[in-house]
Amino acid sequence: MWDRFETEGVELAAVSVDPVENNRAMVEKLVLPFPLLSDPDGLAIKEWGVWMDGDGGIARPSIFAIRKGGAVTWSYVGVDYADRPTDDELFAALRGGDEDGAR
């Protein structure tokens, strides 16, 4: 689906609680076309309210649409690792077509 992100003009970045070395290996293994940032202490993840205690601490799967000026225009925070929006839901929300998409 990466082509669709490029066509829509969407830039991505991901944040993980894994250390930089693990993230570097993941980017290389999966050939990720976007930056994978490391937050091993969970500081940003906790600030954004997506931290889950248990299992050593982990972030709930989350997506934040942030405009260039810094405004968060849409967010999705899943309840567990499998709770994620479909690609169509995501793109509808990014275009503003999903007024009720914020969770």
C-alpha positions, 0 to 999 in steps of 0.5 A: 500500500506504500504507493497509495500513501505517496499518491495521497501525499501522506508522510509516515513515521513510526515510534517504537519502544524498542532500542535503536539497534532493534529498530535498525534491524527491523527497518533493514529486514522489512525494507521500511520506506519510512523512519522508525523512531526509537523511544525505549523509555516510552516518554513520547508514547506515554505523553500521547496516552497510548502506553499499556502496562503489562508485558514489560510495557508496550504501546497500543497500536495508534495512528495520529494524523498531524498537519504540517502546523502541528495540529492533530486532525485524526487519531486512532488508538487500538485496544490491543495489537490487532485493533487497527483501522483498515486502509480504506478507513485510514484514507477516508479519515485523512481526507476528512471523510470520516467525521466519527473516526477519532477514538 
